[in-house]
Structure formats: structure tokens, C-alpha cells
Amino acid sequence: VYAIPELASLGRVFRSTKSAPLTESETEYVVECVKHVFEEHIVLQFIVQNTIDDQRLDNVTVAVDSDAGIFEAAGEIAAEQIKYGDTVNCFTVLQRNMDVPLATCTFNCELHFTVVQVDPATGEEEGEGFEEEYPLEDLVIGTSDFMAKVAVGDFRKSWETMGNENEVLEKFALQFKSQEDAVAAVIEYLGMQPCDGTGTIKPGGKPHMLHLSGVFVGGRSVLGRAQVALQSEAGGVILKIAVRSEEEAVSRMVADCIS
């Protein structure tokens, strides 16, 4: 990303996600997406492979659309040309509306390109090109994409030092059959680092206390304590969570990841 002049003005990348597939692996066009998170932007890197031997793809972009109002498309960088067997990147830049709290957003994605028929043996063009659109799987951007897993050396001391001035408390009933599944889901929802070995549950079925730490985009430290208890009668689990950070708005956005 840093090597692309058009993206230099966005500043330093806070974190990048793992690539996520937006197509099946055996389709005509194979597309994956990596999300590069900045303070006020997300750069979507689309990794596009052309698997059709008699086609060349020109001017390849991915159009994204969401009605959540949290992000809006602010620019794109097309892949100029993708020959058969090649894998090339194109980019879409999303600008974050800083006046709206982060929440999970689902984007409709569509691959746009010009198809140029070619001779499979020589690669020479055969006829005129034509515009084409190809629907992709939806792309999800969640609050956890803006969280980096960062451990703390002494969780209890860090928790006390942070204080409860910006603490947010919540209680949820979750439909998980086991504490293990619930704990794994909470860690994934929040995108934070389990501390003190609390990511692993001891046998016995007693309420489990999970300690979490991370850094939210902008360098804001976040800590969480989550108690996960089985409901013996109704089934499922009860989650009680406390989130502390340097800003109450950040604590609220992180706690709301569960809902």
C-alpha cells in the first residue's frame, strides 16, 4: 500500500486484515479482499485472478455499496490489465464518517471490467472489447477491524490504572451451547487479545472470566472483562462485559460489537 502514490496522503496503516474470499475458488474470476485500516479511511485491496484463457480483462475495478452511512467510496485505483493466469490488485478507498459511531457494515460488491477476447495461443486481441459486470459475495466491515490485538503485561494493574471513568457495562444472552464457543465468539467479535490465559476455559462449568486487551484505531488502549456463564434452565449463556478505554465513545463502540 505504501508503494502506491495515490494512497500516500492517507498516512500510516493502522492494521491490515487477512484476505477474505469474495468468490468460490473455481469460478471464472477469483477475487479476495484485504482491508487496510487507517484513522479515517479503509483501503480495500481486491486481489483478482483471471482463469479464462481466451479473455484479457482491462480496467478492472470493484464497485462497493452500503446504505449504513458510515463509509462512502472516495476513490479507486483500477487494475489496468489482467491476462489469463495473472493475479493483479485493484483498490477502492472508503472514507469514514467520523460523526457516526462504527458498527458492522455489509457492502454489496461487483467486479467491473472490459472483456477483450484473445487468441489463447498468442494472446493477440480478437475483436472489440465489451463492458462486463460480475457479482461478488458481500463484504463485511466490523468494529473489530479497527482493533489490534495487543497484550498487556499485568492486566489487573492496567485495569485499575485505566479506571472506570469511561467504562461501559453490558449484559447479553447469547445462543451458544458451550462456554468454549461463547468465549471464542466474544474474542472474535471484539478482535482483542486474551490475557492471563483466560482464553482457555477450565472444566467444571463455573462462570468464566475473560480478560481482553487491545488498541483501537488512533492508538487508544482498550481493556475488557467478560464473564461467561451457562444458563442451566433456558440454555445458552449469559455474558456480562465491562469495557474500559481512554474515551467513552470507544468503550461504547467496542461493547456494541456483541449486539
Summary of the structure (lengths in Angstrom):
residues: 259
radius of gyration: 22.2
end to end distance: 32.6
largest distance: 70.4
contacts: 767
relative contact order: 0.14
helix: 15%
strand: 46%
